Amino acid sequence: MASLGLPITIVRPHLIEFGIGTAGKLGRWAAEKGYRRTLVISDAFNASRIDVLELKGEVTVFSEVTPEPDTANLDKVLAVANAADAELIVGFGGGSAMDLAKLAAVLAGSTQTLHEVVGPNNVHGPRKVGLAQVPTTSGTGSEAGIRALVTDPRTMAKLAVESLHMLADIAVIDPALTFSVPARTTAATGVDAMAHCVEAFTNRKAHPMVDIYAIEGTRLVGRYLARAVKDGGDAEARAGLALASLYGGCCLGPVNTAGGHALAYPLGTRWHVAHGAANALIFPHVLAFNTPAAAEKTKAVMAALGYETAENIASVFDAAYAFCAELGIEMKLSGLGVPESDLDAMADDAFAIRRLLDNNPRDLTRADIRSIYAAAF
């Protein structure tokens, strides 16, 4: 684990508006900046309520964002973005919409292709358009980060782009926008937000400057997730989860996730399992596996979630599994339609995600990954 003296770079949007009823502040900010043409990137549901953003001028809406978007979905976005010639691009939705907005902001009108910008720091700047992010779920924290992911359908692998040029000029986090999120989705996305915090907290690159966001984000999920699942209109609980999601996003830039996300990604790319649901199912298995390498921090994580555990794998697994299962989350791969015959291919895919596995506090071999999938089946 990192010491206080280890160099670290902290990034976050230039302006963050947080609180119930803040969605309309985006339109006022955009007007003050003089933006006349705006492109909103969204799914069909959120496209039906863009009026809450109070945008002025010419507004073009792309409403075909798909869950776990692939390169074909991005190509559609870029075609609309190039035609709209927007001065401001807005991601309005979950992580998929916000990631596509990031990529559109740097690729529309650019000579660079997606494959030329994959990886860290390959985007040529400066960005030519403004970028705003408005999350409508509490999970990905994408509004705060500098990474975007799309799936390559040919390889079924996530293509990850990382660049400071994809950092939002403004993030508007209005918890009221999440009131309509169904209970099952609330549970899964809430565990995703918590997983960002936990994986950063127990990470090989963990740093005290990020730990404060990570452990507080975990506490917020422990305090408010069950409440929001039970009552979607609980404003305090929704605000707590929105803040936890933001904190998780703040962890991703300087530290990033680790083994949990690496094992969750093949569920989405191969079987189109929603990202939050995939992370929730995998979370107890990887947290328990990592316990010997991060015993003290794991115990702090479970305390933040309201559980007292011993410093052993079985105790941690039982408590973490109970936390997720009691939220009504499907905790078996078979229950999500993943066939047992695909576990080997999934293990190969996960083991190849070195950018995350190399962050894990305990080495995960290909055999370890296959064993976790078998246990989760």
RATA-V167188 format. One record per residue. RES is the residue in one letter. PSI is psi in radians with two decimals (NA if undefined). NEAR is the number of other C-alpha atoms within 10 Angstrom. D_LAST is the distance of its C-alpha to the last C-alpha in Angstrom with 2 decimals. Layout:
res->{RES RES}
psi->{PSI PSI}
near->{NEAR NEAR}
d_last->{D_LAST D_LAST}
This chain:
res->{M A S L G L P I T I V R P H L I E F G I G T A G K L G R W A A E K G Y R R T L V I S D A F N A S R I D V L E L K G E V T V F S E V T P E P D T A N L D K V L A V A N A A D A E L I V G F G G G S A M D L A K L A A V L A G S T Q T L H E V V G P N N V H G P R K V G L A Q V P T T S G T G S E A G I R A L V T D P R T M A K L A V E S L H M L A D I A V I D P A L T F S V P A R T T A A T G V D A M A H C V E A F T N R K A H P M V D I Y A I E G T R L V G R Y L A R A V K D G G D A E A R A G L A L A S L Y G G C C L G P V N T A G G H A L A Y P L G T R W H V A H G A A N A L I F P H V L A F N T P A A A E K T K A V M A A L G Y E T A E N I A S V F D A A Y A F C A E L G I E M K L S G L G V P E S D L D A M A D D A F A I R R L L D N N P R D L T R A D I R S I Y A A A F}
psi->{2.61 2.68 2.96 -0.50 -0.08 2.31 2.50 2.59 2.18 2.24 2.61 2.82 2.62 -0.58 2.30 2.13 2.14 2.38 2.76 2.26 0.21 -0.11 -0.70 -0.26 -0.38 -0.83 -0.71 -0.70 -0.78 -0.68 -0.72 -0.55 -0.20 0.33 2.22 -0.44 2.13 2.42 2.13 2.18 2.11 2.98 3.06 -0.71 -0.88 -0.48 -0.46 -0.13 0.56 -0.24 -0.45 -0.33 -0.27 0.73 2.45 2.95 -2.73 2.07 2.09 2.40 2.17 2.03 0.37 0.45 2.31 2.68 2.49 1.07 2.57 -3.08 -0.53 -0.68 -0.70 -0.72 -0.70 -0.75 -0.81 -0.61 -0.76 -0.72 -0.73 -0.65 -0.61 -0.43 0.83 2.63 -0.35 2.32 2.33 2.18 2.07 1.67 -2.59 -2.85 -0.57 -0.82 -0.73 -0.62 -0.73 -0.60 -0.72 -0.82 -0.67 -0.66 -0.52 -0.32 -0.49 2.21 0.10 2.72 -0.17 2.57 2.93 -0.83 -0.39 -0.35 -0.08 2.42 -3.05 2.36 0.65 -0.10 2.27 2.27 -3.08 2.82 2.49 -0.24 2.81 2.72 2.19 2.55 2.30 1.71 2.53 0.10 2.85 1.54 -1.09 -0.56 0.28 -0.40 -0.38 -0.09 3.14 0.30 2.62 2.50 2.41 2.72 2.34 1.91 -0.34 -0.76 -0.21 0.62 2.65 2.31 2.07 2.18 2.32 2.19 2.43 -0.37 -0.17 0.18 2.29 2.55 -0.59 2.42 2.20 1.96 1.73 1.81 -0.38 -0.45 -0.27 -0.05 -0.55 -0.06 2.23 2.76 -0.77 -0.73 -0.67 -0.79 -0.85 -0.77 -0.57 -0.71 -0.58 -0.80 -0.76 -0.67 -0.65 -0.78 -0.81 -0.76 -0.53 -0.67 -0.65 0.18 2.65 -0.46 0.17 2.53 2.46 -0.49 -0.41 -0.52 -0.62 -0.66 -0.74 -0.84 -0.59 -0.66 -0.69 -0.75 -0.72 -0.72 -0.76 -0.61 -0.63 -0.28 -0.84 -0.64 -0.77 -0.58 -0.69 -0.68 1.73 -0.32 0.13 1.73 -0.72 -0.77 -0.74 -0.70 -0.68 -0.72 -0.66 -0.68 -0.69 -0.72 -0.75 -0.79 -0.70 -0.71 -0.63 -0.45 -0.47 -0.65 -1.02 -0.41 -0.87 3.13 -2.98 -2.34 -0.66 -0.85 -0.62 -0.72 -0.42 -0.57 -0.76 -0.46 -0.65 -0.80 -0.62 -0.62 0.16 0.56 2.34 2.48 -0.77 -0.76 -0.68 -0.77 -0.66 -0.71 -0.70 -0.49 -0.92 -0.60 -0.82 -0.64 -0.79 -0.76 -0.68 -0.18 -0.79 -0.47 -0.20 0.91 -0.81 -0.77 -0.62 -0.71 -0.67 -0.66 -0.86 -0.59 -0.69 -0.50 -0.04 0.33 2.38 2.14 2.72 2.89 0.97 2.78 -0.80 -0.76 -0.78 -0.77 -0.82 -0.75 -0.77 -0.68 -0.76 -0.71 -0.80 -0.79 -0.65 -0.23 -0.04 0.27 2.41 2.15 0.26 2.34 -0.68 -0.57 -0.31 0.08 0.20 2.16 2.55 -0.49 -0.24 -0.04 -0.62 -0.79 -0.68 -0.70 -0.68 -0.79 -0.83 -0.72 -0.38 -0.18 1.25 -0.49 -0.42 -0.76 -0.56 -0.22 -0.26 2.42 -0.37 2.33 2.27 1.90 2.94 -0.65 -0.66 -0.77 -0.78 -0.66 -0.66 -0.77 -0.71 -0.74 -0.56 -0.19 NA}
near->{13 13 11 10 8 9 8 16 8 12 17 21 21 11 12 17 16 18 15 15 13 17 25 16 18 22 18 15 14 22 15 9 11 13 19 15 18 25 25 26 31 27 21 15 11 18 17 12 11 17 13 15 18 15 22 16 13 12 16 18 20 19 18 17 22 14 17 20 24 23 18 13 17 21 14 13 22 21 13 19 26 14 11 17 16 24 18 22 27 29 31 28 26 25 27 25 30 31 28 26 30 31 25 28 30 25 21 23 15 15 8 14 12 17 11 11 20 17 15 13 14 15 24 14 13 9 17 16 18 21 27 26 32 26 28 24 27 33 31 31 26 31 32 28 29 26 24 22 23 24 22 15 14 8 11 17 21 22 18 17 24 22 23 18 22 26 27 28 18 23 27 24 28 24 26 20 23 23 19 12 18 13 20 15 18 29 28 28 28 32 33 29 30 34 30 31 36 29 29 30 30 29 28 19 22 23 24 16 15 23 19 14 22 31 24 19 30 30 23 23 29 25 17 20 27 20 18 27 23 13 15 18 16 15 17 14 22 28 24 22 32 32 26 33 35 29 26 36 29 28 33 25 24 19 24 24 27 28 30 28 26 24 26 24 26 25 23 22 24 18 15 16 21 18 24 23 26 28 27 30 26 25 27 24 24 24 25 23 22 23 23 15 15 20 18 12 17 24 19 19 28 22 15 19 22 14 17 15 20 13 17 16 19 15 14 27 20 14 19 22 20 14 21 21 15 11 19 14 21 18 21 16 21 12 10 17 11 17 12 12 8 12 21 17 13 21 22 15 21 26 21 14 19 13 15 20 23 17 21 24 22 20 14 18 12 16 13 15 23 21 16 18 22 14 11 15 18}
d_last->{31.94 34.84 38.28 40.49 42.58 39.95 40.71 38.44 38.91 38.05 37.98 37.77 39.32 43.10 43.25 40.73 41.57 39.45 39.84 39.89 42.28 42.38 41.09 44.68 45.60 44.09 46.80 49.53 48.35 48.20 51.70 53.08 51.74 53.49 50.50 51.67 48.84 45.23 42.02 39.18 35.70 33.45 31.21 32.97 32.65 34.02 36.65 38.09 38.92 40.30 43.58 42.30 42.64 46.39 46.69 50.17 51.48 49.77 46.05 43.80 40.31 37.38 35.00 32.44 29.87 26.39 23.06 21.86 25.32 26.05 29.34 30.72 30.42 32.19 34.89 35.64 35.95 38.29 40.44 41.00 41.59 44.19 45.94 46.02 47.54 46.24 47.54 44.58 40.91 38.76 34.98 34.42 30.87 27.51 26.54 26.64 30.25 31.32 29.95 31.73 34.83 34.86 34.70 37.32 39.57 39.80 39.50 41.63 45.08 44.06 44.73 41.36 38.32 34.70 34.06 37.13 35.84 32.25 31.89 33.98 37.55 38.25 39.47 43.25 44.82 46.36 44.44 46.81 45.36 44.39 40.76 39.62 36.19 35.52 31.96 31.01 27.63 27.01 24.21 24.89 28.31 29.27 32.76 33.51 32.27 33.43 30.27 29.09 26.19 25.95 23.74 25.39 24.28 25.58 23.40 20.60 21.32 22.61 26.36 27.44 31.07 32.63 36.23 38.58 40.06 37.03 37.71 38.73 42.37 41.34 38.21 38.75 36.19 37.05 34.60 36.19 34.47 31.10 32.31 31.08 27.45 25.27 23.59 19.98 21.01 23.06 20.20 17.95 20.99 22.25 19.26 19.69 23.32 22.53 20.14 23.11 25.29 23.11 22.30 26.03 27.09 25.21 25.90 28.07 30.39 30.48 34.01 35.88 37.04 33.49 32.21 34.37 32.59 29.13 29.62 31.56 28.98 26.39 28.94 29.55 25.94 25.89 29.17 28.76 25.27 24.99 28.57 28.01 25.03 27.34 30.39 30.16 33.91 34.00 35.93 35.70 31.92 31.60 34.03 32.18 28.94 30.99 32.53 29.24 28.04 31.37 31.14 27.72 29.37 32.21 29.88 28.50 31.86 33.01 29.77 26.69 23.00 21.05 17.69 15.70 17.13 16.88 13.08 13.12 15.70 13.95 11.92 15.47 17.40 15.38 13.91 16.36 14.15 16.83 17.30 17.42 14.26 12.39 14.27 13.78 9.99 10.47 13.76 13.33 11.49 14.26 17.00 16.46 16.34 19.57 21.33 23.49 24.88 25.53 25.97 28.85 27.46 24.05 26.07 28.07 25.06 23.85 27.49 27.77 24.89 26.75 25.00 26.73 24.55 25.48 25.18 22.29 18.60 17.62 20.04 18.98 15.25 16.18 18.67 16.80 13.80 16.59 18.41 15.77 14.70 18.44 19.01 17.08 14.31 11.07 8.56 5.21 4.52 5.40 8.17 9.42 9.96 8.15 8.61 7.17 10.80 10.78 8.80 12.25 14.16 12.18 12.83 16.40 16.82 15.75 17.87 20.77 20.98 23.55 25.29 22.50 21.14 24.78 25.01 22.30 24.05 22.25 21.80 18.29 18.46 16.54 15.21 14.22 12.29 10.48 9.79 8.54 6.01 5.08 5.53 3.80 0.00}
